[in-house]
Amino acid sequence: MFRMNFPVRTLLPLLSISALTLLTGATHASAGKPPVIEITAKRFAFSPDKITLKRGETVILRLRSEDVTHGFFLRPLKLDEEIPAGQSTDVTITPEQAGTFTTICDHFCGANHGNMNMTMVVE
């Protein structure tokens, strides 16, 4: 027969924390993952059309194209990504320069391609 050598009241908080971790999927390792910002490219716009980032904080930009191949270009932050048609591309970025920037699509995607841009603010 198994016999506990400590009071049940000691075990209950541990079981509660374990159950909470299992239910929420929270782990110590996942706490350090950067947040993901989803950006969709579709003729002839990015959605959202404006995002705000914090200088020095790492984020993952999940770029997704709903139709044709698009580009995601922003020279000051050294971004130059291709977003293949119907696919996603993840880009990890830690912006070090504060300011307001315009990201453009640098892959010709049709008649209104020149108007396809979004604003990225780094505070």
C-alpha positions as CSV (number, residue, x, y, z in Angstrom):
1,M,0.0,0.0,0.0
2,F,1.2,3.5,-1.0
3,R,1.4,5.9,1.9
4,M,1.9,9.7,1.6
5,N,4.5,11.2,3.9
6,F,3.2,14.7,3.7
7,P,-0.2,16.3,4.3
8,V,-2.8,16.5,1.5
9,R,-3.0,20.2,1.8
10,T,0.6,20.4,0.5
11,L,-0.3,18.4,-2.6
12,L,-3.5,20.3,-3.6
13,P,-1.8,23.6,-4.7
14,L,0.7,21.6,-6.8
15,L,-2.1,19.6,-8.5
16,S,-4.0,22.9,-9.2
17,I,-1.0,24.5,-10.8
18,S,-0.4,21.4,-12.9
19,A,-4.0,21.2,-14.0
20,L,-4.0,24.9,-14.9
21,T,-0.9,24.5,-17.0
22,L,-2.4,21.6,-18.9
23,L,-5.6,23.4,-19.5
24,T,-4.2,26.7,-20.7
25,G,-1.1,25.2,-22.5
26,A,1.0,27.6,-20.5
27,T,4.6,26.6,-20.0
28,H,7.7,28.4,-18.7
29,A,9.3,28.1,-22.2
30,S,6.4,29.7,-24.1
31,A,6.4,32.7,-21.9
32,G,9.6,33.9,-23.7
33,K,8.1,33.7,-27.2
34,P,7.7,37.0,-29.0
35,P,4.2,38.1,-29.9
36,V,2.9,37.3,-33.5
37,I,1.4,40.1,-35.6
38,E,-0.5,38.8,-38.6
39,I,-0.4,40.9,-41.8
40,T,-2.4,39.9,-44.9
41,A,-1.5,41.0,-48.4
42,K,-4.2,41.1,-51.0
43,R,-4.4,43.2,-54.1
44,F,-3.9,46.1,-53.4
45,A,-3.6,46.5,-49.6
46,F,-2.0,45.2,-46.5
47,S,-4.3,44.5,-43.6
48,P,-4.0,45.9,-41.1
49,D,-2.8,49.1,-42.8
50,K,-1.0,50.3,-39.7
51,I,0.9,48.6,-36.8
52,T,2.8,50.0,-33.9
53,L,5.9,48.4,-32.5
54,K,8.1,49.2,-29.5
55,R,11.8,49.9,-30.1
56,G,13.9,47.1,-28.9
57,E,11.1,44.6,-28.5
58,T,11.1,41.5,-30.7
59,V,8.0,40.5,-32.6
60,I,7.2,38.0,-35.3
61,L,5.5,39.3,-38.4
62,R,3.4,36.6,-40.0
63,L,3.0,37.7,-43.6
64,R,0.3,36.0,-45.6
65,S,-0.8,36.5,-49.3
66,E,-4.3,35.8,-50.2
67,D,-3.8,36.0,-54.0
68,V,-0.6,36.6,-55.9
69,T,3.0,37.0,-54.8
70,H,3.6,40.2,-52.9
71,G,6.7,41.9,-51.5
72,F,7.1,43.5,-48.0
73,F,9.9,46.1,-48.2
74,L,11.0,48.6,-45.6
75,R,14.6,49.7,-46.0
76,P,15.2,51.5,-42.7
77,L,14.2,48.3,-40.7
78,K,16.0,46.0,-43.2
79,L,12.9,44.2,-44.3
80,D,12.8,42.7,-47.8
81,E,10.5,39.7,-47.9
82,E,8.7,37.8,-50.6
83,I,5.2,36.6,-49.7
84,P,4.4,33.7,-52.1
85,A,0.9,33.4,-53.5
86,G,-1.4,31.7,-51.0
87,Q,1.4,31.1,-48.4
88,S,2.7,32.6,-45.2
89,T,6.2,33.8,-44.3
90,D,7.3,34.5,-40.7
91,V,9.8,37.3,-40.1
92,T,11.3,38.0,-36.7
93,I,12.2,41.7,-36.1
94,T,13.6,43.8,-33.3
95,P,13.2,47.4,-34.4
96,E,16.0,49.6,-33.1
97,Q,15.1,52.8,-34.9
98,A,12.1,54.8,-33.7
99,G,9.9,56.6,-36.3
100,T,7.0,56.3,-38.7
101,F,7.8,54.2,-41.8
102,T,6.0,53.2,-45.0
103,T,6.2,49.6,-46.0
104,I,5.6,48.9,-49.7
105,C,4.8,45.9,-51.9
106,D,7.9,45.7,-54.2
107,H,6.5,42.9,-56.4
108,F,4.3,44.1,-59.2
109,C,0.9,42.7,-58.4
110,G,-1.4,44.7,-60.8
111,A,-2.7,48.1,-61.8
112,N,-3.0,49.6,-58.3
113,H,0.3,48.1,-57.1
114,G,1.8,51.6,-56.6
115,N,-0.8,52.3,-53.9
116,M,-0.1,49.1,-51.9
117,N,1.6,50.2,-48.6
118,M,1.2,50.2,-44.9
119,T,2.4,52.3,-42.0
120,M,4.7,50.9,-39.4
121,V,5.2,53.1,-36.3
122,V,8.1,52.3,-33.9
123,E,7.8,54.0,-30.5
